[in-house]
């Protein structure tokens, strides 16, 4: 399983960034290897439009199987859903805490986007 978390910096002790499309970075934790990597999202964080879609495409390229974030708009939600990537919204705290909650089965997958586009 590859768990991608929206983050303010590329570290496990970073705070979760509440925005999917405009997150500063993603931290991708691989449960098979117990390792993580930071994936830059600056190009999307500064995009005039389409940040959510581009971020979702970036997460698909990273082979994420789950995405943990504060909020997700409708276009990114549709793209992640079509790629069969589980999405969890309402996530706060640190990346490490979010990953631990996911692994412990404490999170409930989102069934819809939780914000309108251009949030």
C-alpha positions, 0 to 999 in steps of 0.5 A, a space after each residue: 500500500 502506498 499512502 500519500 498525505 498532503 503535507 506542508 513539507 516533505 517530512 513525516 513530522 510535517 503538518 498535514 496540508 489541508 488542501 489537495 490541489 495546492 498542497 506544498 508537497 505530498 509525503 508518500 509512505 510505502 507500507 511494503 518497504 516501511 519507507 517514505 518519499 517527498 513528492 513536490 507539488 509546487 507547480 500545482 500549488 501555484 497554478 492559476 487553475 486545474 491544481 486539483 486535477 494536476 495534483 490527482 494526476 501526480 498522485 496517480 503517477 506516484 502509484 498512491 493507493 490511498 490519499 489523506 488530505 484535509 479537503 478535496 474538490 469534485 474534479 480531483 475526487 472524480 479522477 482519484 475515484 476513477 483510478 480506484 484510489 481511496 480518499 480520506 478527507 478531514 485529516 489533521 495533525 502530522 503526516 506520521 499521525 495520519 499514516 498511523 490512523 490509516 494503518 490502524 483502520 481509524 479513517 473512513 473513506 470519503 464518498 464525495 468531495 467535501 468542497 466546491 471547485 476553486 476552494 
